[in-house]
Amino acid sequence: MKNKLKILAALILWASTTVTIAQTNYADERTKRLDSMYSALHAADAFNGNVLIAEKGKVIFEKSYGLANEKTGAKLNANTTFELASVSKQFTAMGIVLLKKQGKLSYEDDITKYIPELADYKGITIQNLLVHTGGLPDYMNMAIANWDKDKIATNNDILNLFLTLKPKKAFETNEKWQYSNTGYLILGSIIERASGQSFGEFLKQYIFKPLDMKNSLVYRSRYQPQKIENYALAYGYSDSLKRKITVDEMGRNMYVFLDGIVGDGMVNTTAKDLLKWDRALYTNKLVNEEDKKMIFSSYPTNDTKGTNYGFGWFINNSKDFGKMVYHSGSWAGYITYIERDLDNDKTIIILQNNMLKNTELPSKNTRRILYGIPLDKK
């Protein structure tokens, strides 16, 4: 109840600020309203992170709220690096598209061509994995039940669990759509085996370097720790200690022993680098128009229902906002989001390093402010 009252008080303050703004002739009222909303959420322990909003590539709002490191008191800033969680999937998908363009694979290839450990699951194609229609069961639940928690698992370890345990498919291929971290883990392994490079090396050579994404990398902080300047540590909340704690302070948990997995996550970057990524996708620097059409299309299942998911992106066609492609992520204390409004060339990037009881992902109201639409009060 105390937390609810705290949030309510902060939002009342935000609402009153918004009323004042409406009566003032600011150059861009939206910027003031965005700052008011995020400031109120931060004051209520509901937001800690970076926000970047752009129109046609021009940044109209960029601000950091809170700390990157609770112990040292280091503040977040515009160049702070965050782990992206599932927002990483769009980079994995792009890796597959680039390998296809290099002639090293086909979307129609059976996954067993690259992953013989999955010989019991023939009939699943690379494209099935890209759009989540493969039907393979969730690897996380399997690892929680069967993996030695004192060891950090890698992609090959999970593939060998499939080989040994032979779990049943969740559904028949193309029968329906079901979001699958397993599928993107396998895509990460396919990138490695088809290219002869590590997942991180491939993304660095073919995506990060060409786009001048200097603060972007594949990073597994527990499996292969390294020093990264200006890094956002992630936090949850301990009821017993009555304070924020890091994932590592929680003891053995899936965030620690699954830290060696790539493909479904583990891309780390900044909001500024994500804007470079966004801008490149409006050009042919990495891929052509035909490729982008495939990346940003919805694919049907056997019942002809659209999945509203492309190659690493959710797809939505809105009467208010036009065609939007977006993805969120949530893992090990990080909550992330990127949205590209393709018809209007607007970009929303939200990176958070707190996953607390009150934490919110205010993407919907951010969009509404951006378009001058009344806020959702729910």
C-alpha positions in Angstrom: 0.0 0.0 0.0 2.9 2.3 0.8 4.4 1.8 -2.6 1.0 2.4 -4.3 0.6 5.7 -2.4 4.1 6.7 -3.4 3.4 6.1 -7.1 0.0 7.9 -6.8 1.6 11.0 -5.2 4.2 11.1 -7.9 1.7 10.8 -10.7 -0.5 13.5 -9.1 2.6 15.8 -9.2 3.2 14.8 -12.8 -0.4 15.5 -13.7 -0.3 18.9 -12.2 3.0 19.6 -14.0 1.3 18.6 -17.3 -1.5 21.0 -16.7 0.9 23.8 -16.2 2.8 22.8 -19.4 -0.5 22.9 -21.3 -0.8 26.6 -20.4 2.8 27.5 -21.4 4.1 28.1 -24.9 7.1 25.7 -25.1 8.9 25.1 -28.3 8.1 21.4 -28.0 5.5 20.7 -25.3 6.1 17.0 -25.8 9.6 17.1 -24.5 8.4 18.7 -21.2 5.6 16.2 -20.9 8.0 13.3 -21.4 10.4 14.6 -18.8 7.5 15.1 -16.4 6.3 11.6 -16.8 9.7 9.9 -16.5 10.7 12.1 -13.6 7.5 11.1 -11.8 8.1 7.4 -12.5 11.7 7.7 -11.3 10.6 9.4 -8.1 8.2 6.5 -7.5 11.0 3.9 -8.0 9.1 2.8 -11.2 11.8 3.9 -13.6 15.6 3.9 -13.6 17.3 4.2 -17.0 17.9 6.0 -20.3 15.3 7.3 -22.8 16.0 8.5 -26.3 13.2 9.7 -28.7 13.8 10.7 -32.3 11.9 11.9 -35.3 13.4 11.4 -38.7 16.6 10.6 -37.0 16.7 13.9 -35.0 16.8 13.4 -31.3 14.0 15.4 -29.7 14.3 13.9 -26.2 17.2 12.2 -24.4 17.7 11.9 -20.7 19.1 9.6 -18.0 17.3 8.9 -14.7 19.1 7.3 -11.8 22.2 5.4 -11.1 24.3 2.9 -13.1 26.0 1.6 -9.9 24.3 1.7 -6.5 27.5 1.0 -4.6 29.7 3.7 -6.2 26.9 6.2 -6.8 27.8 6.4 -10.5 25.0 8.0 -12.5 23.6 6.9 -15.8 24.5 9.1 -18.7 23.9 9.2 -22.5 26.8 6.8 -23.1 26.0 4.1 -20.5 25.9 0.5 -21.8 23.0 -1.8 -21.0 22.3 -5.4 -21.7 19.5 -5.6 -24.2 17.9 -9.0 -23.2 15.4 -10.0 -25.9 15.9 -6.8 -27.9 19.1 -8.7 -29.0 16.9 -11.0 -31.2 16.8 -8.4 -34.0 20.6 -8.6 -34.2 20.6 -12.4 -34.3 18.0 -12.3 -37.1 20.0 -9.7 -39.0 23.0 -12.1 -38.6 21.0 -14.8 -40.3 19.9 -12.4 -43.1 23.5 -11.4 -43.7 24.7 -15.1 -43.9 21.9 -15.7 -46.4 23.2 -12.8 -48.5 26.7 -14.3 -48.2 25.4 -17.6 -49.6 26.2 -19.5 -46.5 22.6 -20.6 -45.7 19.0 -20.5 -46.9 15.9 -19.6 -44.9 14.5 -22.9 -46.1 17.4 -25.0 -44.7 16.5 -27.6 -42.1 18.1 -26.7 -38.8 19.6 -30.2 -38.6 21.9 -29.2 -41.5 23.8 -27.0 -39.0 22.8 -28.6 -35.7 23.0 -32.4 -35.9 22.3 -32.6 -32.2 18.7 -31.9 -33.1 18.4 -34.8 -35.5 15.1 -35.8 -33.7 13.5 -32.6 -34.7 13.8 -32.7 -38.5 11.3 -30.5 -40.5 12.0 -27.2 -38.7 13.6 -24.6 -41.0 15.7 -21.6 -40.2 12.7 -19.3 -41.1 10.5 -21.2 -38.6 13.0 -20.2 -35.8 13.1 -16.6 -37.0 9.3 -16.2 -36.7 8.7 -18.5 -33.7 6.8 -21.3 -35.5 9.2 -24.1 -34.9 7.5 -25.8 -32.0 10.6 -26.6 -29.9 10.1 -26.6 -26.1 11.5 -23.9 -23.8 15.2 -24.5 -23.0 15.1 -22.5 -19.7 12.7 -24.9 -18.0 14.7 -27.9 -19.2 17.9 -26.3 -17.9 16.4 -25.4 -14.5 15.3 -29.0 -14.1 18.4 -30.7 -15.4 21.5 -28.5 -15.4 24.2 -28.4 -12.7 23.7 -24.9 -11.2 27.4 -24.7 -10.2 28.3 -24.4 -13.9 27.5 -21.8 -16.5 25.8 -23.3 -19.5 26.6 -22.4 -23.1 24.7 -22.9 -26.3 26.4 -26.3 -27.0 25.5 -27.4 -23.5 21.8 -26.8 -24.1 22.0 -28.5 -27.5 23.5 -31.5 -25.9 20.7 -31.5 -23.3 18.2 -31.7 -26.3 20.3 -34.6 -27.7 20.3 -36.5 -24.4 16.8 -35.8 -23.0 14.9 -35.6 -26.3 12.0 -33.5 -25.0 8.8 -33.5 -26.9 7.9 -30.6 -29.2 5.5 -28.1 -27.7 3.5 -28.2 -31.0 3.9 -29.3 -34.6 6.0 -27.0 -36.8 3.9 -24.2 -38.4 0.8 -25.3 -36.4 0.9 -22.0 -34.4 3.0 -19.1 -33.2 4.7 -19.3 -29.8 7.5 -17.0 -28.7 10.7 -19.1 -28.4 14.0 -18.3 -26.7 15.0 -21.8 -27.7 14.7 -20.9 -31.4 16.9 -17.8 -31.1 19.5 -19.8 -29.1 19.7 -22.2 -32.0 19.9 -19.3 -34.5 22.9 -18.0 -32.5 24.6 -21.4 -32.9 23.7 -21.5 -36.6 25.5 -18.2 -37.1 28.6 -19.6 -35.4 28.6 -22.8 -37.3 27.8 -21.3 -40.7 30.3 -18.4 -40.4 33.1 -20.1 -38.5 33.2 -17.2 -36.1 31.9 -16.7 -32.6 28.5 -15.0 -32.3 30.1 -11.9 -30.9 32.8 -11.7 -33.5 30.3 -12.1 -36.4 28.0 -9.3 -35.1 31.0 -7.0 -34.5 32.4 -7.5 -38.0 29.2 -7.4 -40.0 26.9 -5.1 -37.9 28.6 -3.1 -35.2 31.7 -2.0 -37.1 30.0 -1.1 -40.4 27.4 1.0 -38.4 30.0 2.7 -36.2 28.3 1.2 -33.1 31.4 1.6 -31.0 29.8 0.8 -27.7 28.1 -2.4 -28.8 29.2 -5.9 -28.1 28.1 -9.4 -27.1 28.9 -9.6 -23.4 28.4 -12.4 -20.9 29.4 -10.8 -17.6 29.6 -13.9 -15.6 30.8 -16.4 -18.2 33.5 -14.1 -19.7 33.8 -11.0 -17.4 35.7 -8.0 -18.6 36.0 -4.4 -17.7 33.6 -2.1 -19.5 33.6 1.5 -18.7 30.3 3.3 -18.0 28.3 0.1 -17.6 24.8 -0.1 -16.1 24.7 -2.8 -13.4 21.2 -4.3 -13.1 19.2 -4.6 -9.8 16.3 -6.4 -8.3 14.8 -5.8 -4.9 15.4 -8.0 -1.8 12.5 -8.1 0.6 14.7 -9.6 3.4 17.4 -6.9 3.0 15.0 -4.1 2.2 17.2 -2.8 -0.6 18.2 -3.2 -4.2 20.6 -6.1 -5.0 22.4 -7.3 -8.0 21.6 -10.6 -9.7 24.8 -12.1 -8.3 23.8 -11.2 -4.7 20.7 -13.4 -5.2 22.8 -16.6 -5.2 22.6 -19.4 -7.7 19.8 -18.6 -10.2 19.0 -19.0 -13.8 20.4 -15.5 -14.6 23.8 -16.7 -13.5 23.9 -20.3 -14.8 22.4 -19.4 -18.1 24.8 -16.5 -18.6 26.8 -18.4 -21.3 23.9 -18.5 -23.8 23.8 -16.2 -26.9 21.3 -15.6 -29.6 18.2 -15.0 -27.6 20.0 -12.2 -25.6 23.5 -10.9 -24.5 23.9 -8.0 -27.0 25.0 -4.9 -25.0 24.8 -1.4 -26.3 23.8 2.2 -25.6 20.7 4.2 -26.6 22.9 6.3 -29.0 24.1 3.1 -30.8 20.6 1.8 -31.1 19.7 5.0 -32.9 22.5 4.3 -35.3 21.0 0.9 -35.8 17.6 2.4 -36.4 18.9 4.9 -39.0 20.8 2.2 -40.9 17.6 0.2 -41.3 16.2 3.0 -43.4 19.1 2.6 -45.8 20.6 -0.2 -47.8 23.9 -0.2 -45.9 23.4 -3.7 -44.5 20.5 -5.1 -46.5 18.3 -4.1 -49.4 14.6 -3.3 -49.7 13.7 -7.0 -50.5 15.5 -8.1 -47.3 13.8 -5.4 -45.2 10.4 -6.4 -46.6 11.0 -10.0 -45.3 12.4 -8.7 -41.9 9.4 -6.5 -41.3 6.6 -8.8 -42.5 4.2 -11.0 -40.6 4.2 -14.7 -41.5 1.2 -17.0 -41.4 0.9 -20.3 -39.6 -0.9 -23.3 -41.2 -4.3 -21.9 -40.3 -3.3 -18.7 -42.3 -3.4 -16.6 -39.2 -0.7 -13.9 -39.2 1.9 -14.1 -36.5 2.5 -10.4 -36.3 6.2 -11.2 -35.9 8.9 -10.8 -38.5 12.6 -11.6 -38.3 13.3 -10.5 -34.7 10.6 -7.8 -34.6 6.9 -7.6 -33.5 4.8 -6.1 -36.2 1.7 -3.9 -35.7 -0.4 -1.8 -38.1 -2.2 0.9 -36.2 -4.8 3.4 -37.5 -3.3 6.0 -35.1 0.4 5.3 -35.6 0.8 3.5 -38.9 3.1 0.5 -39.2 5.2 0.0 -36.1 7.9 -2.6 -35.5 9.1 -3.1 -32.0 10.6 -5.4 -29.4 11.0 -5.5 -25.6 13.4 -7.4 -23.4 13.5 -8.5 -19.8 16.3 -10.4 -18.2 18.5 -10.3 -15.1 17.4 -6.9 -13.9 17.3 -5.2 -17.3 14.1 -4.1 -19.1 14.5 -2.7 -22.6 12.5 -1.5 -25.6 12.9 -0.2 -29.1 10.1 0.9 -31.4 10.4 2.1 -35.0 7.2 3.8 -36.4 8.0 3.1 -40.1 5.3 5.3 -41.7 6.1 8.3 -39.6 9.8 7.7 -38.9 9.7 8.0 -35.2 11.9 6.1 -32.8 11.5 5.2 -29.1 14.4 3.7 -27.2 14.0 2.8 -23.5 16.8 1.1 -21.5 16.3 0.2 -17.8 18.6 -1.4 -15.2 16.1 -1.9 -12.4 13.5 -4.6 -12.2 11.6 -3.7 -9.0 8.1 -4.3 -7.8 7.0 -0.9 -9.1 9.0 -0.9 -12.3 7.1 0.1 -15.4 7.9 0.1 -19.2 6.0 3.3 -20.2 6.3 2.7 -23.9 2.5 3.2 -24.6 2.3 6.6 -22.9 5.6 7.7 -24.4 4.1 7.0 -27.8 0.9 8.8 -26.9 2.9 11.9 -25.9 4.9 11.7 -29.0 1.8 11.8 -31.1 -0.2 14.3 -29.0 -2.8 11.7 -28.0 -4.4 11.6 -24.5 -2.7 9.4 -22.1 -3.9 6.0 -21.0 -4.8 6.4 -17.3 -4.8 2.7 -16.6 
